[in-house]
Amino acid sequence: MELLTQMSAMHWLILGGVLLILELLGTAGYLLWLGAAAIAVAAVTAIGSLGWHGQWLLFALLALFFTAGWWHWQRRHSNGQDAAAPLNQRLQHYIGREVLLLEPVLQGRSRVKLDDTVWSVSCDQALTAGSRVRIIAVDGTLLKVAAITAT
């Protein structure tokens, strides 16, 4: 407890360095902003005289501010366009494709063959086998389809 009440600028600098080194070991950004806050407290403590209550309060506020600021900046600039986002979502690539029903739609369900796999589909219309449908959505492993109307 004595160490926590006797923190100097050097202690804060060491704490910040340790947190940043731990961040390099792969904590995915969790310790980066805590380390930055500790280094900022070290700078403030070196310039002026803060009591231990003020140092810890400043550390907590800066950690929250840095983390919230980064989160806000990252959300605003990501636009949800992560190139790897659909990597494990194979079915999302099927939306918009046209396929033929293998069976008639019974109780809103049927099946289609897509590439080398037979998939279950749901449809709001009663259709016969061989009807041409378009995939409009994906719900888990169930493809939602709609009949293609002749124009």
C-alpha positions as CSV (number, residue, x, y, z in Angstrom):
1,M,0.0,0.0,0.0
2,E,2.9,2.3,0.7
3,L,4.1,2.0,-2.9
4,L,0.7,3.1,-4.2
5,T,0.8,6.3,-2.0
6,Q,4.4,7.1,-2.8
7,M,4.3,7.0,-6.7
8,S,6.8,9.3,-8.3
9,A,7.2,10.2,-12.0
10,M,9.7,7.4,-12.4
11,H,7.3,4.9,-11.0
12,W,4.6,6.0,-13.4
13,L,7.0,5.9,-16.3
14,I,8.0,2.3,-15.4
15,L,4.4,1.3,-15.0
16,G,3.6,2.8,-18.4
17,G,6.6,1.0,-20.0
18,V,5.6,-2.3,-18.4
19,L,2.0,-1.9,-19.7
20,L,3.2,-1.1,-23.2
21,I,5.6,-4.1,-23.2
22,L,2.7,-6.3,-22.1
23,E,0.7,-4.9,-24.9
24,L,3.3,-6.0,-27.4
25,L,2.8,-9.6,-26.1
26,G,-0.7,-9.5,-27.7
27,T,-3.4,-8.1,-25.5
28,A,-5.2,-6.7,-28.6
29,G,-5.2,-3.0,-27.4
30,Y,-6.4,-3.5,-23.8
31,L,-3.2,-2.2,-22.2
32,L,-2.2,0.4,-24.8
33,W,-4.3,3.2,-23.4
34,L,-3.5,2.3,-19.8
35,G,0.2,2.5,-20.6
36,A,-0.3,5.9,-22.4
37,A,-2.3,7.2,-19.4
38,A,0.5,6.1,-17.0
39,I,3.1,7.9,-19.2
40,A,1.0,11.0,-19.3
41,V,0.7,10.9,-15.5
42,A,4.5,10.6,-15.3
43,A,4.8,13.7,-17.4
44,V,2.3,15.7,-15.3
45,T,3.9,14.4,-12.0
46,A,7.4,15.4,-13.3
47,I,6.3,18.9,-14.2
48,G,4.1,19.6,-11.2
49,S,3.4,18.3,-7.7
50,L,0.3,16.1,-7.4
51,G,-0.6,14.1,-4.3
52,W,-1.1,10.4,-4.6
53,H,-4.9,10.9,-4.7
54,G,-4.6,13.3,-7.7
55,Q,-2.2,11.0,-9.5
56,W,-4.5,8.0,-9.3
57,L,-7.5,10.1,-10.2
58,L,-5.7,11.5,-13.2
59,F,-4.6,8.1,-14.2
60,A,-8.2,6.7,-14.1
61,L,-9.6,9.7,-16.0
62,L,-6.9,9.6,-18.6
63,A,-7.3,5.9,-19.1
64,L,-11.0,6.3,-19.6
65,F,-10.6,9.3,-21.9
66,F,-7.9,7.7,-24.0
67,T,-9.9,4.4,-24.3
68,A,-13.2,6.1,-25.1
69,G,-11.5,8.4,-27.5
70,W,-9.9,5.5,-29.4
71,W,-13.1,3.6,-29.4
72,H,-15.0,6.6,-30.8
73,W,-12.4,7.3,-33.5
74,Q,-12.2,3.7,-34.5
75,R,-16.0,3.3,-34.8
76,R,-16.3,6.5,-36.9
77,H,-13.5,5.5,-39.3
78,S,-14.2,1.8,-39.7
79,N,-17.6,2.3,-41.6
80,G,-18.1,-1.5,-41.1
81,Q,-16.0,-2.2,-44.2
82,D,-13.6,-4.8,-42.7
83,A,-12.2,-6.8,-45.7
84,A,-12.1,-10.0,-43.5
85,A,-15.6,-9.7,-42.1
86,P,-17.3,-12.0,-44.6
87,L,-14.4,-14.4,-44.6
88,N,-16.2,-17.1,-42.6
89,Q,-19.7,-16.2,-43.9
90,R,-19.8,-18.3,-47.1
91,L,-23.6,-18.0,-47.4
92,Q,-23.5,-14.2,-47.6
93,H,-21.9,-14.5,-51.0
94,Y,-24.9,-16.4,-52.3
95,I,-27.4,-13.6,-51.8
96,G,-28.7,-12.5,-55.2
97,R,-27.9,-15.7,-57.0
98,E,-30.6,-17.5,-59.0
99,V,-31.1,-21.2,-58.5
100,L,-33.7,-23.9,-59.3
101,L,-35.8,-25.7,-56.6
102,L,-35.1,-29.4,-56.3
103,E,-38.4,-30.1,-54.6
104,P,-41.8,-28.3,-54.4
105,V,-42.2,-25.9,-51.5
106,L,-44.1,-27.7,-48.7
107,Q,-44.9,-25.9,-45.5
108,G,-42.6,-23.1,-46.6
109,R,-39.5,-25.3,-47.1
110,S,-37.7,-26.8,-50.0
111,R,-34.1,-27.5,-51.1
112,V,-31.7,-26.1,-53.8
113,K,-28.3,-27.2,-55.1
114,L,-25.8,-24.5,-54.9
115,D,-22.3,-25.2,-56.2
116,D,-21.6,-28.7,-54.7
117,T,-24.0,-28.6,-51.8
118,V,-27.7,-29.0,-51.2
119,W,-29.1,-26.3,-49.0
120,S,-32.5,-26.0,-47.2
121,V,-34.5,-22.9,-48.2
122,S,-37.6,-21.2,-47.0
123,C,-40.1,-19.5,-49.2
124,D,-43.3,-17.6,-48.6
125,Q,-44.9,-18.8,-51.9
126,A,-46.1,-22.3,-52.9
127,L,-43.8,-23.2,-55.9
128,T,-43.2,-26.4,-57.8
129,A,-39.9,-28.3,-58.3
130,G,-37.8,-26.7,-61.0
131,S,-39.1,-23.1,-60.3
132,R,-36.4,-20.4,-60.6
133,V,-35.8,-18.5,-57.3
134,R,-33.5,-15.8,-56.1
135,I,-31.7,-16.0,-52.8
136,I,-32.7,-12.9,-50.8
137,A,-31.4,-13.5,-47.3
138,V,-29.6,-15.9,-45.1
139,D,-30.7,-17.1,-41.6
140,G,-28.0,-19.3,-40.1
141,T,-27.8,-22.2,-42.6
142,L,-31.2,-21.6,-44.1
143,L,-31.4,-19.6,-47.3
144,K,-34.5,-17.4,-47.8
145,V,-35.7,-17.3,-51.4
146,A,-38.3,-15.6,-53.6
147,A,-39.7,-16.6,-56.9
148,I,-38.4,-14.8,-59.9
149,T,-41.3,-13.2,-61.8
150,A,-41.1,-13.2,-65.6
151,T,-40.9,-9.7,-67.1
